[in-house]
Amino acid sequence: MIRFLILCSGAFLLHSSTFSADDVTFENDVKLFLRTYCFDCHAEGANEGNVDIGAFLQRNDFQQDTLFWDKLLRNIRADVMPPADADKPTRHEVTRMAEWVKSDVFRIDHANPDPGPALVRRINRNEYRNTIHDLLDYDYQTDLLFPADDTGYGFDNNAAALNISQILVEKYLKAAEEIVAANVPMVSREVKRIKVAGNELSHLPLEPETVDNDAEKSESIRSADRGRTERLEFKNPARVGTTFQVAKAGKFKLDLSLWVRGHFTYDPGRTEMVIRFNGKEIHRQQFVWEERVWYPMEFDYELEPGDHDFEIQLTPLPDAGDAPARRDSTELYIQIDHAMLVGPEAVSDWVEPNNYERFFHRDLPPSDPQEQRVYAGEILERFASKAFRRPTDQRTIDGLVAIAEDSYSKPGNTFEEGISRAIVAVLASPRFLYLTEDVQIPNATSDESNLEKSGAPPVSALVDEYSLASRLSYFLWSTMPDDELMTLASAGQLRANLDAQVKRMLRDERSRNFLPSFVGQWLRSREIANLMLDPNAIADGDKSAEELAEEQRQREERAGRFRGFRGFRRPQLRFDAEIQRAMQQETEMCFGYIMENDRSVLELIDADYTFLNEDLAEHYGIEGVDGDQMRKVDLPEDSPRGGVLTQGTLLTVTSNPNRTSPVKRGLYVLENILGTPPSAPPPDVPELDESKDRFDGRTPTLREVLAAHRENAICMSCHGRMDPLGFALENFNALGMWRQRDAGQPIDASGELLSGETFNDIRDLKRILRETKQADFYRCLTEKLLIYSLGRGVDVKDTATIDHLVDELLASEGRFSVLLSGIIHSPQFQRRRLTPAQSELLSGVQRR
């Protein structure tokens, strides 16, 4: 069972550079490296950025300062330091330096791997919703009922950010009660119910006299095959219904539930509703505007076996003579919740409630108290083990049975009610709400116990297979493991079939949860739905003052000549929910295409295709795309589009409400593409607008303002890295549309990176990033995906794993499957740091 992982992880861990870290020493290698490439700026009287490496090395604890060495290593690898005009270390020198830092500072031991901090994290509200759906086939609206989760390291599944408050505990308990009440039967038998939801009703042909009614006509008369069946507008004739099938004669109740809903602005509309059953009118009622009023209705019948037709007909009525004028923006409609036939009412004809077999595997509960306890234990063990994602211990089962028995033993309560109370306890339990994990302690003869017998106590151990199943499912599906994963884990065969299971999981529809969750947060595509941008102000920003003045003069002239005519109002640029949704889909579908087809992740930086529909293509100025469906579109050879940098998501979420922001865009690229974010600005940094005062009343371009801002040494350290990246994107306005001018002046999209590369526009920058910054992008993506998969931030103990994954991506030209497989087989994903007691126990196994 363990041999498979040892072979994989052994190959993973033993991979490093072509030399041993023992060959690198501080005195002979590291000190020389620092003196050659760092001391000119950071020693012997020079301390740029308030960093004096010479003084730092005089400290007795300099080798224990992991934060300093981590930052130094990142800057050297990213070619941020030394500066572009200084001598640069070779790749071999950087690699030797990195090996010493990993070995002597981070204390990474390949033979005794430390997978990083061992955390227990709460499932977030999205994972809670998915888990409840898979556990009970019930959709609980967590986005409406739970507060938004905090984020850590860019993701809302981060253990450090997923705190829990007393209010949230109460919400979890209330949610458990509501979910159980909606799903768990409270009785063994009940009157049969045939329930048809409003949206399950069928459109029926309209009667001619209805269409020819003298009431005010609507342009959109509903027919038998158009429109929603649960929402019937007052202004439109409608006829909907269903057929109930009755198998046995008896007494029945016809139950109908509907609402009258009006927009908060009054609407003078009126309608008449007629309800028919088996062709006979059973109810007629006129309705007028009401904001939100519920109308329950119930009718008693003696029915014979056979089909029984039910229908609702709506006929618009003329507005009252003294009614106020109608407004176009109002809404007024009847919303049908359900129609239900209940019966036969005789006890002998009662049936099992819906969902009964999901929870109870016997037709009826036993009457003997001892047998009841045994049966309750069987039910609760099965449910709790699935909900807790691992077998449940006997002590926990006994406690749940006690809860159930305390409830069902009370007079008037049913056995099922008692079980439901225990299920509430399961859903409110920390074992359900948290991803608890156990390690797999090997026996004395296993390969894992003999992996290292050097005498050093083990730092980590494999997580058990149930924990591995949950790690996989919440990583790739954002939900609980399915039966196949749990069956393999129970048999101890999940690791032996890991690669096959990952492929299966990626083919499963639940893998769709991965894109909005990971990509939506890493590339910030899901933020676009909440943007508040001013399209007209953004469009005005592209024009000169003279052009704006002339447009204003023309509008005033037309307003004077055609006052009150809507056709002469200023047209509004379109940036609505449909376009925002298409932008989000574009980003997520591009990543999904790369993932599903195992293409190079470098296509996220630059590609000759993207995903568009007609609306988004028109917004971008791309011709030849028709229809609402998002699809893969090949871009023209000279197109600046292609890759996430030129997609509407990045371009809009990094803009201000009325203009672009090169600073925000540059920061986005540093944080999410290159993985080299600048330090937080100091508190005394001057405001950007202060630099505008230096232009003698002339309105400067944004590039000129930022250039003046960078003259301050405090500002230059960050803006020198951010601004060039942002200026490369200035040809795209704040709505993501292509433009040639800003404030009436030609846009200069050229720049120079801090590492020395120059570019003329976004096309050049994408080429530089793809060709010379591959390792930086691979490292950034690897860290982001590792953070997301583990639910914690990156630790220095992860450095060797990240380095190995970057090397594998470089060797495979960026294939996504290499990265995904590498993370899943890594010590960070497969193992867990031991507590001192666990370490001592495992040491004892090894000694035996």
C-alpha positions, 0 to 999 in steps of 0.5 A: 500500500505504501510502496507506491507513494514511496517510489513517487515521493522518493523520486520527488524528494531526491530530485535536486540539482546536479550537485550536493548542497554539502558542496556549498559552504558559507565561507567559500560560496555564499559570502563570495556571492554576496560580496560580488553581487550585493555589497555594492548596494547593501554593505560598507556604508551603502544600505539602499532600501535600509538593507545592510547585508554587511551588518546583518552578517555580523549578527550571531543569528544571521543564519536563523533569519529565514524571512531575510534569506527567503526575500533575498532568494526571491529577489535574486531569482526574479532578477530584481537584484542586482540592478539591470546595470550591474553584473549578474550572477549566472544561473549556476551561481543562483542555484548553488546559493539556493541550495545552501539557503534550503539546506543550511537556513531552511533546514530542509531534509529530503530524507525526513521531509517537513510538509509545513504547518499542520492546520485544521481548517473549516470548510468555507460557505461554498464548500458547505453548500456543495457538501450539503448538496452531495450529502443530502441532494439539497441546495442550501443557499449559503451565499444568502444565509452565511456571511462571506468568508475572509481570505488569506493569501488570496483564497477563501479556503485558507485555514488561518482566515477561516475563523469562527464566531459565536454568531457563525456557530449559531448560524451553523446550528440554525442551518442544520435544523433547517436542512434536517427539517427540509430533508429528514422525514419525521414519520414512518407513513403519511398521506401520499402527496403528488407535488408539482412545482410552479415551474413544472407546470405546462403551458396550455393552448389559450382559448380564442376568446381569451386572446380577443378579450377587450382588455389592453393588449400586450405586445408579448402574448404568451403562447403554449410553448413560451414563457415561464410557467411559475411567473404569470404577468398580469398584462399577459393572457396565460393558461398553465396546468398539469395532470394528476394520476390517481391510483386508488379511490378515496378522499383527496385535498387539492392544495395550491400556493401562490403569491401576488408580487408587485414591484415597489412602484405601484402598477395599475394592472388587474387580472382575473384568475380562474382555476379549473379541476377536471374541466370544471371551474372551482375558483374565480378571483380578481387581483390588483397590485400587491407588493408580496401577498401569499394566497394559499388555497385548498379544495376537498374531493372524492376521486376515482382512479385515473387522470385528473386535469388541473389548470390555472387561467389568467385573463388581463382586465382593463385598468380602472378608469381612475387608475394612474398612468402606467410606468414601463419599469414596474412589474406585477405578476402571480408567482405559483409556488406549487400545486399538490394533490394529497390523498387518499386520506385513509390510514391504510393508504398512507405511504413512506414520505419522500426521502425515507429510504435515504435515511431509514433502511427498514420499512418501519422502526422496531417497537422494542426499545433495545432494538430501537437503539440498535437500529438507531445506531445503524442509521447514525453510523452510516450517516455520520461516517459519510458526513464526517468523511471517515468511519465513526468511532463507537463512542460518537455513535453511542452519543448520537444514539443517546440524543435520538433516544432522548427525543423519540422516547418522549410522549408524542414523538416519533422514532424519526424525529429522534433520528432527525435531532441526532442528524442535526448534531452531526451537521453542527459538529466540528467533525463535519464543519472542519477537515480533520485529519489523521496520520497513518502510523505504519507497522514495524515492517512497512516500507514507510517505517524503514524509509529513514533509520538514521536516528533522527526523529521523524518530522512527518508521516503520511496522512491516512487514506480518508484524509487523502480522499478529503484533500483530493475532493476539496481541492478538485471538487470543493466538496466531500469525497464520493463513494468511489474515493471512500471505498478505495480509502476503506480498502487502503487502495487510494494511493495505489490508484491515485493517478487514475482517480485524479483523471476520473475526478477531472472528468467529473462535472464536480470539477467545474467547481475548481474554475470559479473557486481557484481561477476566480480568486487567483486571477480575480475574475469573480470580482467583476460581478461587483464592479461599479464603473462609469462607462461614459466617464471612461469614454470621455477620458480618451478624448481631449478637452476640445473634443469634450467641449464640442460634444457638450456644445452639440448636446446643448444645441440638440437639447434646445431644438428637440427638448424631451425627445429621448432619441437625442439623449446621450447614448450610454456605453454598454457595460452590463451584467451580460458582458461582465458575466462573459468576461468572467467566463472568458478567463475561466474557460481559457484556464479550463481549456488548458487544463482539460487539454493538458496544454502549456500554462504559458498560454495564460500569458499569450495565446492566439485564441480566446473565448467569446460570444457576440456581445463580448466580441463586439465589446472588444472590436472583434468581428465574425462572432455571432450568438450568445454561446461562449466559444473558442475563437481564433484571434487575428495574427496581429491581435493584441488580445490573447492571454489573461493580461488582455482580458476584460477581467484583469483590465476592469478589476484593476481600474478606477471607476472612471479611468485606468490605473497603471499602478493597479494593473502593474501590481496585479501582474507582479502579484498574480503573474510574476509572483514578486509583489512589492513591499507595502508603501510606507505611511509617509509616501506622498499622494499621486495627485500631489505630483500634478501641481508641478506642471504649471497649470497644464493637464499632464498625462498619467504617464507624466504624473507617475514619472514625477511621482517616481522622482521621489526615492521612496516611491521609485522602489515600488513604482519602478517595478509596477508602472512599466507593466501597467503602461503596457496595458494603457491601450485598453481602457477601464472597460477593457476596450482598445483605444489609441488615445488618452485625454486626446493624446497618443498612448505610449505603451513602451517601457523597461522592466527593472531587469533591463528588458525593453518593450514597445507595447503589450505584444512585446511585453507578453513575448518577454514574459513568455520567453524570459520570465517563464520560471517566475510565472511557473513559480507564481502559479505553483505557489498559488495552486499549492496554497489553494490545495493545502488551505494555508500560506506558503512556508519556507519548508515548501521551497524545495517542493516548489523548486522541483515543480518549477523544474518539472514545468520547465522540462515539460514546457509548462504542461498543466498535468505535470504541475497538478500531479506534482502537487498531489504527489508532493510531501506537502499534499501527502504528508502531515507534520507530526506532534511530538507524541506522534513523532515519538510513537513513530520513532518507536515503530522504527526502532522495533 
